[in-house]
Amino acid sequence: MAKEEIKKLLENSKKVLDADYDSFTKSIESDLTSFKKKTLDKI
């Protein structure tokens, strides 16, 4: 493989990982918000 191909693959992988990380953090934040609401409703 040429160096340029490897660079492109790494950049694409980084973009995919960043997108996955963003969606994961949003999911965790929404879960926490939901949990807080449920906890406050029970109190």
C-alpha positions as CSV (number, residue, x, y, z in Angstrom):
1,M,0.0,0.0,0.0
2,A,1.1,3.5,-0.7
3,K,1.6,6.0,2.1
4,E,-1.2,8.2,0.6
5,E,-3.7,5.3,0.8
6,I,-2.7,4.6,4.4
7,K,-3.1,8.3,5.3
8,K,-6.6,8.3,3.7
9,L,-7.6,5.2,5.6
10,L,-6.4,6.7,8.9
11,E,-8.3,9.9,8.3
12,N,-11.5,8.0,7.4
13,S,-11.1,5.9,10.5
14,K,-10.6,9.0,12.7
15,K,-13.8,10.6,11.2
16,V,-15.8,7.4,11.9
17,L,-14.5,7.1,15.4
18,D,-15.2,10.8,16.2
19,A,-18.7,10.4,14.9
20,D,-19.2,7.2,17.0
21,Y,-17.8,9.0,20.0
22,D,-20.2,11.9,19.6
23,S,-23.2,9.7,19.2
24,F,-22.1,7.6,22.3
25,T,-21.7,10.7,24.4
26,K,-25.1,12.0,23.3
27,S,-26.6,8.7,24.2
28,I,-25.1,8.7,27.7
29,E,-26.2,12.3,28.3
30,S,-29.8,11.5,27.3
31,D,-29.7,8.4,29.5
32,L,-28.6,10.5,32.4
33,T,-31.2,13.1,31.8
34,S,-33.9,10.4,31.7
35,F,-32.6,8.8,34.9
36,K,-32.6,12.2,36.6
37,K,-36.2,12.8,35.6
38,K,-37.3,9.4,36.7
39,T,-35.5,9.8,40.1
40,L,-37.1,13.2,40.7
41,D,-40.5,11.9,39.8
42,K,-40.1,9.2,42.4
43,I,-39.2,11.6,45.2
